[in-house]
Amino acid sequence: MAKVLLDHLGIVAGIIDEIGIERLVNELLGEQKTEKVTAGQAVKAMI
């Protein structure tokens, strides 16, 4: 079993969800049915 240290990542992800950044990006750019990852998810991962 490996131990993984996430530091602040959980806090940042929670704030992104609370503010609604992922939803806003998806609304502005739209979503395609062929996408495996939405633009909002990609932005959240980069932050």
C-alpha positions in Angstrom: 0.0 0.0 0.0 1.4 3.4 -1.0 0.9 6.6 0.9 -0.1 9.6 -1.2 0.2 13.1 0.1 -2.4 15.5 -1.5 -1.6 18.6 0.5 -3.9 21.4 -0.7 -5.4 19.7 -3.8 -8.6 18.6 -2.1 -9.2 22.1 -0.7 -8.6 23.7 -4.1 -10.9 21.2 -5.9 -13.6 21.9 -3.3 -13.4 25.6 -3.8 -13.5 25.2 -7.6 -16.7 23.2 -7.2 -18.2 25.7 -4.8 -17.4 28.7 -7.0 -18.7 26.8 -10.1 -15.7 27.3 -12.3 -16.0 23.9 -14.0 -19.7 24.5 -14.8 -19.0 28.0 -16.1 -16.3 26.9 -18.5 -18.5 24.1 -19.8 -21.4 26.6 -20.3 -19.1 29.1 -22.2 -17.4 26.5 -24.4 -20.1 24.0 -24.7 -19.8 20.2 -24.5 -19.5 17.6 -27.3 -20.8 14.1 -27.0 -17.5 12.7 -28.2 -15.5 14.3 -25.4 -14.0 12.0 -22.8 -13.0 15.0 -20.7 -14.9 18.3 -20.7 -13.2 21.6 -21.0 -14.3 22.4 -17.4 -12.7 19.2 -16.1 -9.5 20.0 -18.0 -9.4 23.5 -16.4 -10.0 22.1 -13.0 -7.1 19.6 -13.4 -4.8 22.4 -14.6 -5.6 24.6 -11.6 
